[in-house]
Amino acid sequence: MSIPGIELSGSSQKFIRACCYKFSMGEYEDKKSKFNAGVLLTSRLHELQATINMCRYNPMAPNLQTGRFNYEVMISALDSLLNECWAKLSPTEQKEGYRVQNLINKFVKFRPPITTVNKELKVNNKNHEDLMKLLDLYEKMIKTFLDTHDLNAPNREEDDEGL
């Protein structure tokens, strides 16, 4: 067995042939995956929510990791949360999610909370306040979607004693 541009030792070639033989003989067919997409989904949701919470402390501050302002990071994280649950949403929920997402993007474009005046950054307090209200609405809507479609932490059953 040869791979163009790659030199393999004799033992590597034997190993690759053995793996290819096992695969072609169906040894790996009908095996259940040990991969659990739910665990990774939960991890992504957690990371996105943690990002939103961290940026909420000072939404107008520059984010050194991303090179953007924290409010922009919050919008991206909220958009990602919406995308994570999109396939589970009803057509009505999808329209509502898209409507609010579009509203926020247009708001930031036409009423930016931070502008440059004479090479200095200035915060427009009214735009900042209105944007925070919109982001709060967007986040609550998405959290409702996540809860409705059981994508968040499970709710405790009434007869469940807990720990």
C-alpha positions, -999 to +999 in steps of 0.1 A: +000+000+000+014+034-009+002+069-004+015+094-028+040+117-012+041+098+021+067+071+030+054+044+053+074+019+071+067-018+067+049-021+100+027+010+093+018-005+059+008-038+076-013-019+102-031+001+076-038-031+055-052-049+086-075-019+094-087-017+058-093-055+058-113-054+090-134-026+077-140-042+043-150-075+060-177-057+079-162-060+114-172-024+121-207-026+106-238-024+128-217-012+158-234+013+180-216+045+184-203+054+218-205+091+207-233+109+225-244+141+206-265+152+236-234+156+258-217+178+233-249+198+227-252+204+265-216+215+266-221+239+237-252+254+253-234+258+286-204+275+270-226+299+250-246+308+281-214+313+301-201+336+274-233+357+275-232+359+313-195+371+312-202+397+286-232+410+305-210+425+332-199+452+308-215+449+274-198+481+260-163+470+269-139+456+242-135+419+243-098+411+241-104+375+230-125+384+200-115+419+192-151+430+193-173+447+219-190+424+244-225+433+232-214+419+197-202+388+214-235+385+232-254+388+199-232+361+183-237+338+213-274+343+213-275+337+175-256+305+181-280+294+208-309+300+184-291+279+158-286+250+183-323+247+188-335+257+153-343+222+140-366+215+170-385+248+166-420+249+150-423+271+119-440+298+141-411+297+166-386+299+137-403+330+123-404+346+158-367+338+163-357+351+129-378+382+135-361+391+168-326+382+154-332+404+124-346+432+146-314+432+167-291+432+137-309+461+121-310+480+155-272+477+159-267+488+122-289+518+124-287+527+161-252+516+172-246+518+209-210+528+203-199+553+177-167+570+167-166+608+171-134+626+163-115+593+166-129+587+200-154+560+210-186+574+224-214+554+240-249+564+231-267+558+264-302+556+249-291+531+222-272+511+248-303+510+271-326+500+242-302+473+229-299+458+264-337+455+265-337+438+231-310+414+241-329+405+272-360+398+252-339+377+227-323+357+255-356+350+273-372+339+240-343+315+233-343+301+269-381+295+265-374+277+232-346+256+249-369+247+278-400+240+257-380+215+235-361+200+265-327+212+254-319+228+287-313+211+320-343+189+328-370+203+350-374+186+384-405+164+385-430+172+411-427+139+429-389+138+426-371+144+460-339+155+443-306+148+461 
